Amino acid sequence: MEKVVLASNNAGKLREFREILEGLFEIVSLRDLGLEADPEETGGSFAENARIKAEYSCRLSGLPALADDSGLEVDALGGAPGIYSARYAPGTDADRVAKLLRDMENMEDRTARFVSAVALVYPDGRQVTARGTCEGVITRQPQGEGGFGYDPIFLPDGYDQTFGLLSAETKNSISHRGRAVRALREKLR
């Protein structure tokens, strides 16, 4: 099985990628390799930022590198927090969730989507990219302890539980990241 480095220090993403890509790649983290990488995400889109992170990690490790850039787009906020989802508020995931809920306090339109762009970059320069989305709504209060980030306030279309309450298996089957990675797998065939 080919070893691929995940260009992320996010333990939640590492767990999800390992679950989704089980049997296709051996996913290792930068930390597993004794490396640290935090390239500046200067892209104007999820796809550009994913490529920046994958290219950087590929050069650093000498291995194929897989990166994801993902976030939450809220329609009533003009698509915010978007590519700034991880930096929407200083502090923890709970701090970012609290800020988003405050910003949406009096809003009736709560439609939103999670977006994920993934990029796989090989040392020989080959690149494969894919994108996935998951539509839903923002709840008025957090529900569940599962997942990470905005998961406790995202209710996916067709479900009566937030990502924070759904099992990892169910979440991975419908999530933006799961859809992007499955699209990537199809391109690799």
C-alpha positions as CSV (number, residue, x, y, z in Angstrom):
1,M,0.0,0.0,0.0
2,E,1.4,3.4,-1.0
3,K,2.3,5.7,1.9
4,V,0.8,9.2,1.6
5,V,1.4,12.1,4.0
6,L,-1.6,14.1,5.1
7,A,-0.8,17.8,5.0
8,S,-2.6,18.6,8.3
9,N,-2.0,18.6,12.0
10,N,-5.7,18.3,12.7
11,A,-6.3,15.0,14.6
12,G,-10.0,15.0,13.5
13,K,-9.1,15.2,9.8
14,L,-6.4,12.6,10.2
15,R,-8.9,10.2,11.7
16,E,-11.5,10.9,9.0
17,F,-9.0,10.5,6.1
18,R,-7.7,7.2,7.6
19,E,-11.2,5.9,7.8
20,I,-12.3,7.0,4.3
21,L,-9.1,5.9,2.5
22,E,-8.6,2.6,4.4
23,G,-7.3,0.0,2.0
24,L,-6.2,2.5,-0.6
25,F,-3.3,4.4,1.0
26,E,-1.4,4.2,4.3
27,I,-2.1,7.7,5.6
28,V,0.7,9.1,7.8
29,S,0.8,12.5,9.4
30,L,3.6,15.0,9.3
31,R,4.1,14.4,13.0
32,D,4.5,10.6,12.3
33,L,7.4,11.6,10.1
34,G,8.8,14.0,12.6
35,L,8.0,17.0,10.4
36,E,6.2,20.3,11.0
37,A,4.6,22.2,8.2
38,D,2.3,25.2,8.3
39,P,2.4,26.9,5.0
40,E,0.6,30.2,4.6
41,E,-2.7,29.6,3.0
42,T,-2.7,32.5,0.5
43,G,-5.2,31.0,-2.0
44,G,-8.5,32.6,-2.8
45,S,-10.4,29.3,-2.8
46,F,-10.5,26.0,-1.0
47,A,-8.9,24.3,-4.0
48,E,-6.0,26.7,-4.1
49,N,-5.3,26.3,-0.4
50,A,-5.4,22.5,-0.7
51,R,-2.9,22.6,-3.5
52,I,-0.6,24.9,-1.5
53,K,-0.6,22.6,1.5
54,A,-0.1,19.4,-0.5
55,E,2.7,20.8,-2.6
56,Y,4.5,22.1,0.5
57,S,4.1,18.8,2.3
58,C,5.2,16.8,-0.7
59,R,8.4,18.8,-1.1
60,L,9.1,18.6,2.7
61,S,8.5,14.8,3.0
62,G,9.4,13.5,-0.4
63,L,6.2,11.5,-0.3
64,P,2.9,11.9,-2.1
65,A,0.9,14.4,-0.1
66,L,-2.8,14.7,0.4
67,A,-4.3,18.0,1.6
68,D,-7.8,19.2,2.2
69,D,-9.1,22.7,2.6
70,S,-12.6,22.8,3.9
71,G,-15.0,25.1,5.6
72,L,-18.5,26.2,6.2
73,E,-20.4,28.6,3.8
74,V,-23.4,30.2,5.4
75,D,-25.8,31.8,2.8
76,A,-27.1,34.5,5.1
77,L,-23.5,35.6,5.8
78,G,-22.6,35.9,2.1
79,G,-20.7,32.6,2.2
80,A,-18.7,33.4,5.4
81,P,-16.8,32.1,7.1
82,G,-15.7,30.2,4.0
83,I,-12.0,29.8,3.5
84,Y,-11.6,31.5,6.9
85,S,-13.6,28.9,8.8
86,A,-10.7,27.9,11.0
87,R,-9.8,31.5,11.7
88,Y,-13.3,32.9,12.1
89,A,-12.7,33.6,15.8
90,P,-9.6,33.2,17.9
91,G,-9.5,30.3,20.3
92,T,-11.2,26.9,20.1
93,D,-13.8,25.3,17.9
94,A,-16.3,26.2,20.6
95,D,-15.3,29.8,20.4
96,R,-15.8,29.8,16.6
97,V,-19.2,28.0,17.0
98,A,-20.3,30.6,19.6
99,K,-19.3,33.5,17.3
100,L,-21.2,32.0,14.3
101,L,-24.3,31.5,16.4
102,R,-24.1,35.1,17.7
103,D,-23.7,36.4,14.1
104,M,-26.8,34.4,13.0
105,E,-28.9,35.1,16.1
106,N,-31.7,36.9,14.4
107,M,-31.5,35.3,11.0
108,E,-34.2,33.1,9.6
109,D,-32.3,31.8,6.6
110,R,-30.0,29.2,8.1
111,T,-29.0,27.3,4.9
112,A,-25.4,26.4,4.7
113,R,-23.0,23.9,3.2
114,F,-19.7,22.3,4.1
115,V,-17.2,22.4,1.3
116,S,-14.1,20.4,0.9
117,A,-11.4,20.5,-1.8
118,V,-8.7,17.8,-1.8
119,A,-5.4,17.7,-3.6
120,L,-3.1,14.8,-4.0
121,V,0.4,15.9,-5.2
122,Y,3.1,13.4,-6.2
123,P,6.9,14.1,-6.1
124,D,7.0,13.9,-9.9
125,G,4.6,16.8,-10.1
126,R,1.4,15.0,-10.9
127,Q,-1.7,16.4,-9.2
128,V,-5.2,15.1,-8.7
129,T,-7.9,17.3,-7.2
130,A,-11.6,16.9,-6.3
131,R,-14.3,18.7,-4.5
132,G,-17.3,17.7,-2.3
133,T,-20.1,19.5,-0.6
134,C,-22.8,18.7,1.9
135,E,-25.9,20.9,2.1
136,G,-27.7,21.6,5.4
137,V,-28.7,24.2,7.9
138,I,-27.2,25.8,11.0
139,T,-29.0,24.9,14.2
140,R,-29.7,27.4,16.9
141,Q,-27.5,25.6,19.5
142,P,-24.8,22.9,19.5
143,Q,-26.0,19.3,19.5
144,G,-23.5,16.5,20.1
145,E,-19.9,16.0,21.0
146,G,-18.8,14.1,17.9
147,G,-16.7,15.3,15.1
148,F,-14.9,18.7,15.3
149,G,-15.2,22.3,14.2
150,Y,-18.7,23.3,13.3
151,D,-20.1,19.8,13.4
152,P,-22.3,20.3,16.5
153,I,-24.3,23.0,14.7
154,F,-24.6,21.6,11.2
155,L,-27.7,19.6,10.4
156,P,-27.2,17.9,7.0
157,D,-30.2,17.8,4.6
158,G,-32.3,14.7,5.1
159,Y,-31.1,13.9,8.6
160,D,-32.5,14.8,12.0
161,Q,-29.1,14.8,13.8
162,T,-26.2,17.2,13.5
163,F,-22.7,16.0,12.4
164,G,-21.9,16.2,16.1
165,L,-24.5,13.4,16.8
166,L,-24.1,11.2,13.8
167,S,-21.9,8.2,13.9
168,A,-18.5,8.6,12.2
169,E,-19.5,6.0,9.6
170,T,-22.7,7.9,8.7
171,K,-21.0,11.3,8.7
172,N,-18.2,10.0,6.5
173,S,-20.7,8.6,4.0
174,I,-22.4,12.0,3.5
175,S,-19.9,14.6,4.5
176,H,-18.2,17.1,2.2
177,R,-14.8,15.5,2.9
178,G,-16.1,12.0,2.3
179,R,-17.6,13.1,-1.0
180,A,-14.4,14.9,-2.1
181,V,-12.3,11.9,-1.2
182,R,-14.6,9.4,-3.0
183,A,-14.4,11.7,-6.1
184,L,-10.6,11.6,-5.8
185,R,-10.7,7.8,-5.6
186,E,-12.7,7.7,-8.8
187,K,-10.2,9.9,-10.5
188,L,-7.4,7.7,-9.4
189,R,-8.9,4.6,-11.0
